[in-house]
Amino acid sequence: MIAAPFPPLPLSAPAPPRDAALWAAAQDLEAAFLAEMLAAAGFGAARDSFGGGVGEEQFASFLRREQAGAMVQSGGIGLAETLYEALKETRTQDG
């Protein structure tokens, strides 16, 4: 008989349900933060080689915002979780 090298991990309790409104607000804040970071990194900046001109500059913020939202939806950088916990704590302290 072959023994397992490690004992099986105990099953963890399911995570408590999240407040949908707070979670959406936390994700939105993380997306806004990431959009600003993308802008600072030069993502979506007009380039002579692309030739988009003024229109490209005008709509670059929309591209950054959508990219940041997609990043958050695929896990982000974990900022939404921290923001959610802070918002939840604030809500319980207020009432």
DRENMARLO-234915 format. One line per field, with one value per residue: x, y, z of N, C-alpha, C in turn; residue number from 1. Coordinates in steps of 0.001 Angstrom, whole numbers, padded with zeros to 6 digits. Example, Ala and Ser with C-alpha at 12.3 -4.5 7.8 and 13.67 -1.06 7.14 Angstrom:
REM residues 2
n_x <- (013190 / 012850)
n_y <- (-005690 / -002250)
n_z <- (007800 / 007080)
ca_x <- (012300 / 013670)
ca_y <- (-004500 / -001060)
ca_z <- (007800 / 007140)
c_x <- (013200 / 012900)
c_y <- (-003300 / 000030)
c_z <- (007800 / 007870)
n <- (1 / 2)
This chain:
REM residues 95
n_x <- (000846 / 000546 / 001455 / 000097 / 002001 / 001389 / -001057 / -004575 / -005983 / -008110 / -011564 / -012545 / -014695 / -017433 / -017070 / -018477 / -021439 / -021066 / -021715 / -023375 / -023532 / -021450 / -019277 / -019329 / -018775 / -016193 / -014820 / -015135 / -013674 / -011110 / -010780 / -010774 / -008431 / -006536 / -006879 / -005852 / -003209 / -002491 / -002669 / -000602 / 001497 / 001573 / -000122 / -002288 / -001608 / -001314 / 000222 / 002553 / 002890 / 000502 / -001444 / -003901 / -004564 / -006264 / -008689 / -007926 / -006580 / -008714 / -010365 / -008809 / -008923 / -011267 / -010585 / -008529 / -010026 / -011810 / -009959 / -008835 / -011119 / -011510 / -009209 / -009745 / -012005 / -010817 / -009427 / -007671 / -005528 / -005915 / -006741 / -009440 / -010531 / -009354 / -010364 / -013100 / -013290 / -012605 / -014673 / -016832 / -016290 / -016491 / -019184 / -020384 / -019575 / -020898 / -023563)
n_y <- (-001183 / 002223 / 005099 / 008335 / 011325 / 013591 / 014473 / 014678 / 017905 / 019672 / 020303 / 023555 / 026013 / 027389 / 030603 / 033544 / 035129 / 037944 / 041451 / 042730 / 045367 / 046726 / 045187 / 045665 / 048413 / 048387 / 046983 / 048786 / 050963 / 049800 / 049393 / 052050 / 052946 / 051264 / 052124 / 054711 / 054078 / 052740 / 054871 / 056491 / 054864 / 055117 / 053710 / 053521 / 055979 / 058457 / 057639 / 058312 / 056422 / 055026 / 056835 / 057976 / 060492 / 063384 / 062221 / 059730 / 060420 / 061489 / 059287 / 057500 / 057277 / 055853 / 053373 / 052667 / 052522 / 050404 / 048340 / 048248 / 047506 / 044925 / 043740 / 043770 / 042099 / 039688 / 039054 / 041022 / 043063 / 042523 / 044639 / 045307 / 043481 / 044292 / 046904 / 046292 / 044994 / 047148 / 048950 / 047442 / 047257 / 049951 / 050351 / 048699 / 050007 / 052417 / 051817)
n_z <- (000000 / -000790 / 000866 / 001369 / 000910 / 002394 / 004840 / 004062 / 003421 / 005670 / 004996 / 004246 / 005680 / 003849 / 002322 / 003783 / 002456 / 000278 / 000570 / -002018 / -003073 / -001732 / -002600 / -005354 / -005348 / -004270 / -006262 / -008352 / -007396 / -007368 / -010119 / -011022 / -009807 / -011075 / -013720 / -013580 / -012983 / -015309 / -017079 / -016109 / -016738 / -019419 / -021065 / -023768 / -024717 / -027258 / -030345 / -032883 / -034869 / -035004 / -035768 / -034891 / -034083 / -032723 / -031963 / -031063 / -028723 / -027271 / -026705 / -025352 / -022577 / -022159 / -023174 / -021376 / -019012 / -019550 / -019919 / -017357 / -015912 / -016937 / -015973 / -013214 / -013121 / -013743 / -011487 / -010644 / -008580 / -005992 / -004510 / -004384 / -002571 / -000149 / 000006 / 000137 / 002629 / 004297 / 003712 / 004579 / 007307 / 008010 / 007496 / 009450 / 011760 / 011566 / 011887)
ca_x <- (000000 / 001309 / 000938 / 000146 / 003076 / 000819 / -002460 / -005481 / -006346 / -009520 / -012434 / -012788 / -016085 / -017641 / -016946 / -019790 / -021842 / -020642 / -022682 / -023183 / -023295 / -020105 / -018310 / -019300 / -018078 / -014772 / -014273 / -015097 / -012535 / -009886 / -010698 / -010368 / -007015 / -005757 / -006944 / -004883 / -001870 / -002259 / -002415 / 000737 / 002463 / 001555 / -001021 / -003308 / -001116 / -001273 / 001505 / 002619 / 002816 / -000874 / -002110 / -005264 / -004760 / -006968 / -009700 / -007255 / -006334 / -009989 / -010987 / -007833 / -009361 / -012272 / -009838 / -007871 / -011051 / -012277 / -008863 / -008758 / -012273 / -011231 / -008198 / -010421 / -012862 / -010014 / -008702 / -007054 / -004322 / -006323 / -007129 / -010892 / -010781 / -008973 / -011345 / -014368 / -013217 / -012619 / -016034 / -017714 / -016010 / -017065 / -020642 / -020793 / -019330 / -021893 / -024920)
ca_y <- (000000 / 003455 / 006120 / 009705 / 012047 / 014585 / 014173 / 015556 / 019154 / 019711 / 021152 / 024839 / 026470 / 028317 / 032023 / 034174 / 035903 / 039343 / 042503 / 042988 / 046791 / 047055 / 044510 / 046402 / 049683 / 048077 / 046650 / 050021 / 051736 / 049173 / 049670 / 053452 / 053001 / 050634 / 052989 / 055790 / 053500 / 052500 / 056176 / 056912 / 054005 / 055468 / 052845 / 054255 / 057290 / 058601 / 057339 / 058762 / 055290 / 054569 / 057858 / 058228 / 061928 / 063912 / 061244 / 058690 / 060999 / 061695 / 058037 / 056645 / 057036 / 054790 / 052127 / 052348 / 052140 / 049053 / 047415 / 048131 / 046709 / 043524 / 043265 / 043531 / 040928 / 038465 / 038882 / 042282 / 043033 / 042266 / 045874 / 045292 / 042726 / 045166 / 047985 / 045720 / 044794 / 048464 / 049484 / 046639 / 047670 / 051292 / 050225 / 048139 / 051009 / 053490 / 051505)
ca_z <- (000000 / -000889 / 001775 / 000858 / 001587 / 003295 / 005153 / 003310 / 004068 / 006085 / 004185 / 004895 / 005653 / 002728 / 002646 / 003966 / 001265 / 000261 / 000299 / -003450 / -003335 / -001269 / -003461 / -006629 / -005096 / -004092 / -007575 / -009128 / -006901 / -007860 / -011555 / -011177 / -009450 / -012143 / -014900 / -013352 / -013085 / -016734 / -017694 / -015699 / -017440 / -020836 / -021823 / -024495 / -025166 / -028717 / -030957 / -034270 / -035788 / -035141 / -036558 / -034459 / -033918 / -031566 / -031568 / -030275 / -027403 / -026589 / -026292 / -024666 / -021195 / -022196 / -023360 / -020109 / -018027 / -019890 / -019641 / -015902 / -015492 / -017284 / -015026 / -011937 / -013275 / -013767 / -010243 / -010249 / -007763 / -004617 / -003846 / -004148 / -001333 / 000968 / 000048 / 000579 / 004081 / 004923 / 003562 / 005442 / 008686 / 008171 / 007540 / 010742 / 012788 / 011443 / 012268)
c_x <- (000892 / 000655 / 001063 / 001224 / 002568 / -000617 / -003368 / -005813 / -007806 / -010312 / -012698 / -014264 / -016262 / -017559 / -018336 / -020148 / -021425 / -021836 / -022420 / -022856 / -021893 / -019045 / -018205 / -018557 / -016575 / -014119 / -014157 / -013929 / -011211 / -009700 / -010256 / -008886 / -006151 / -005763 / -005951 / -003453 / -001515 / -001957 / -001007 / 001819 / 002488 / 000678 / -002104 / -002869 / -001035 / 000145 / 001462 / 002428 / 001376 / -001701 / -003534 / -005581 / -005493 / -008023 / -009123 / -007012 / -007630 / -010564 / -010046 / -008270 / -010419 / -011600 / -009164 / -008872 / -011568 / -011211 / -008741 / -009922 / -012079 / -010187 / -008837 / -011269 / -012073 / -009117 / -008011 / -005779 / -004655 / -006765 / -008621 / -011227 / -010474 / -009978 / -012697 / -014373 / -013265 / -014010 / -017009 / -017537 / -016615 / -018574 / -021100 / -020564 / -020391 / -023278 / -025122)
c_y <- (001248 / 004503 / 007493 / 010473 / 013079 / 014190 / 015113 / 016799 / 019113 / 020637 / 022441 / 025206 / 027414 / 029756 / 032629 / 034997 / 037360 / 040262 / 042957 / 044451 / 047199 / 046429 / 045232 / 047724 / 049448 / 047744 / 047897 / 050902 / 051135 / 049445 / 051109 / 053616 / 052425 / 051481 / 054145 / 055275 / 053203 / 053809 / 056663 / 056111 / 054278 / 054578 / 053687 / 055634 / 057309 / 058339 / 057777 / 057617 / 054809 / 055561 / 058155 / 059691 / 062300 / 062920 / 060137 / 059187 / 061121 / 060405 / 057091 / 056333 / 055938 / 053430 / 051712 / 051873 / 050729 / 048000 / 047188 / 047298 / 045232 / 042934 / 042922 / 042271 / 039626 / 038334 / 040130 / 042108 / 042819 / 043505 / 045881 / 044563 / 043579 / 046307 / 047488 / 045556 / 046125 / 049082 / 048747 / 047041 / 049044 / 051217 / 049682 / 049138 / 052104 / 053084 / 050094)
c_z <- (000000 / 000007 / 001119 / 001602 / 002602 / 003614 / 004368 / 004131 / 004503 / 005174 / 004944 / 004767 / 004471 / 003204 / 002832 / 002735 / 001408 / 000048 / -001137 / -003747 / -002898 / -002168 / -004809 / -006463 / -004959 / -005428 / -008451 / -008698 / -007373 / -009350 / -011808 / -010859 / -010566 / -013414 / -014769 / -013476 / -014549 / -017460 / -017363 / -016410 / -018938 / -021685 / -022489 / -024952 / -026690 / -029229 / -032416 / -035240 / -035999 / -035939 / -036168 / -034245 / -032647 / -031072 / -030709 / -028852 / -026603 / -026019 / -025563 / -023237 / -021137 / -022340 / -022058 / -019076 / -018293 / -019610 / -018137 / -015362 / -015786 / -016346 / -013678 / -012019 / -013312 / -012541 / -009747 / -009451 / -006289 / -003858 / -003519 / -002848 / -000106 / 001121 / 000558 / 002099 / 004823 / 004848 / 004491 / 006897 / 008975 / 008295 / 008886 / 011872 / 012768 / 011925 / 012443)
n <- (1 / 2 / 3 / 4 / 5 / 6 / 7 / 8 / 9 / 10 / 11 / 12 / 13 / 14 / 15 / 16 / 17 / 18 / 19 / 20 / 21 / 22 / 23 / 24 / 25 / 26 / 27 / 28 / 29 / 30 / 31 / 32 / 33 / 34 / 35 / 36 / 37 / 38 / 39 / 40 / 41 / 42 / 43 / 44 / 45 / 46 / 47 / 48 / 49 / 50 / 51 / 52 / 53 / 54 / 55 / 56 / 57 / 58 / 59 / 60 / 61 / 62 / 63 / 64 / 65 / 66 / 67 / 68 / 69 / 70 / 71 / 72 / 73 / 74 / 75 / 76 / 77 / 78 / 79 / 80 / 81 / 82 / 83 / 84 / 85 / 86 / 87 / 88 / 89 / 90 / 91 / 92 / 93 / 94 / 95)
